Amino acid sequence: MPLEEISAVVSEPDLQTRNHLIAAHLGRLEASLARTQRAVASLRDLLEQPAATASIEHRRVPATHAAAIAETIDLPDALPWFRGALGELNATLAAQHLAGTAPPGGIFDTDLFANERGEATIFVPCASGLRPLGRVKPFEAPAAELAVTLHSGAYADLDRAYGALATYVAQHALGVDGPVREYYIVSPLDSADESTWRTEVGWPIFATATSA
């Protein structure tokens, strides 16, 4: 426990408040332990069940007009934040009688993965005319050159797709600085069955040939 929290506990005369301070610290320890256990399980799974060679293609993605929510988030909060943002985007488009023109996508700063805190953007391609409302703003998803692979199933296993892409990009010396992307071909908004979810993961690259 940090020294300032120890001081607060030992100087607090009220037993209930003191217990609350200790319980709050315990909750933080439990959350940290849960994150560590998930990381250990993921690494063990990668070691014991090596992923089959992933199918990877190069793709040139054009600039896309969209509705988006962008915020700086902590990595442990990424999944609930994603679900909330995607739901809010779809509700806002429906309220303004705008239809999505392509599957939703996400753009994630590398700091989010390296430092567990960074900028995340969830967007839904749509026609122009969106009126800003709440967190939802008009957005121009920039053009990009990507190495892309398709992940099938729950988001808890997305690290396999990222691992395959990272290995491929490193082996071919194609990597460039820039955010990674995800495209939600089949998302939780389409089906409650995780096994049906389909997510394309894109890694920024320096393109050396015409995309397939």
N, C-alpha and C positions, 0 to 999 in steps of 0.2 A: 504494500500500500504506500503511495507517495507520502512524503513527510507532512505536507500540508493537510492531507486527509487524516493522518494519524493524530495530528494536533487537534483537528476539529472533533474527532471522536473522543479523545481523552478529556477535552475541555468542555464537552457537552453534558450538562447536568441532567437533561431529560432522557430517560431510558429509551422511550419510544423513538425519539429523534436519533439517538445514538445507534440503535438497531437499524434504523432506516439507512443511515450512512454506511454501516457495515454491509447491509443487504445490497445496496447499490454497487459497492465495490465487488461483492460476490457475483452480481449479475454481469459486470464487465469481464471478470475472470472467466465465467462460464461461456460468454460469447466468444472470447479469444480462444478458449479451448475448443469450441465447436469449429471455428475457422481452421485451427490447426489440424483437427481430426479429419476435416474434409480434404485438406491439402494432402495429408498423409495417405488417405484412402485413394485419392486421385493418382498420386505418384505410384503407389503400389499397383494400382490397376494398370497403369501404363507399362510398368516393369513386367508384370505377370501375364498381361494380355496385350502384346504389341499389336498396334492397329495395322490392318492390311494397308497396302499401298493405296493411297487416296487418288482419286481421279481429279486432276487439277488442270484448269484451262486458263489461258490469258484472255482478259476481256477489257475492252475500252468502254468505259461508262461515260455517257455524255452528261453535261450539266442538266439538272432536273429542277423544275419549279415545284415547290412542295410547301406543305404546312408542317411546322416543326416545333418541338420543345427542346431547348438546350439548357443544361444546368451543369454545374460542377458537383459531382457526387462522390461518395465513398464506395469502393468496390463491393463491400458486403451489402450495400443497399441497392446494387445495380438491378437485380431481378425485380423486386417490388416496384422500384422506380420505373423500370421499363414497362411493366404491366399497367401502371397508373398512367404513364404518359401516352401509351398506345391507345388506351381506352378514351382518354381525354381528347386526343386528336380525332379519333373517329366520331365521337359525339359532337365535336365542334364542326367538323365537315358536314355531318348530317343536319345539324341545326342551320347551317348556312346553305343547304341544298347543293353542296359540292361533292362530287364523287372522286374517290381515289382512282388514279389512272394507271397505277402499277403497285406491286406489293410494297409494304412499308419497309423502311430501312433504318439503319443506325450507323452513326459515325462516332468513333471512340478514340480519344486522345491516348497516346501510348503511356502517358503518365498514370492513367487510370490502372493499367496493369503493372507498371514498374513500381509505382509509389502508392498504389491503392487509393489514389484520389486524382481525379482529372475531369475534363469536360466530356460530357456525353450528349449526343443529339439523336433524338428519334424523329423521323420524318415520314410523311405520307405524300407521295407525288400526287399533285392535283392541278387543275387548271388555275389560271390567275383569277384574282378577284376575292381572295380570302381577306376577311377583316380580322385584325388582331383581336384576340379575346383571351383574357387570363394569361396563361403561360404560352398559349399557341400564337405563333408568329409566322408570317410568310418567310420562306427560306429558299435559297438557291443552293442545292447540293452540287458541289463543284465536280467537274469532270475528273476522271481518274483512270489510271492504268492499274489493273489489279490481277493478281493470281487468285483464282476463285476455286473453292471446293464446296461440295454440298454435304451438309451434316443432316442426318435423319435421326429424329428422336428428341429426348429431353435436353434442355439447356445445360443441365448439370454435366453433360458429356461434351460440351462444346470445346473443352480444352484439347480434345483429340484432334479436332479439325484445325485448331490454331497450331498445335504441335506439328501436324503434317505440313501445313503451309510454311511454318518457320523453317523446317528442315529443307523443304524444297527450295525456298528463296535463298537460304544460306548456301546450299550446294551449287546453285546456279549463279550465285553472286548477282542477284537481281534486285535486292532490297534497296529501298529508298526511304528517307524520312517521311513520315506522314501518318495520319490516323488510319486505323483499320476500319473495315465496314462489315456490316451484316445486312442481309436482305431476308425478310421473313416471308417465304413463299407460302408456307402454311403456319399460322401463328396460333396462340391461345384464343384469339378472337374468332378463328375459323373452326377450332375443334378443342374440346376439353381433353381429348386423348393424346397424351404426350408422344406416343409412338407414331402418330401421324404428322407431327411437326416436321417441317423442312426449312432449314436455314442455310443460306449461302453465306460463306465467310470469305471476305476479300482482303488480301494483303497488298499494300502499295508496292509497285515494282517499276523498274525502268524497262519499258517494252523494247524488245529487239526484233520483233517480227509482227506482221499483221495478225490481229486477234482472230481466233476461230469464230 
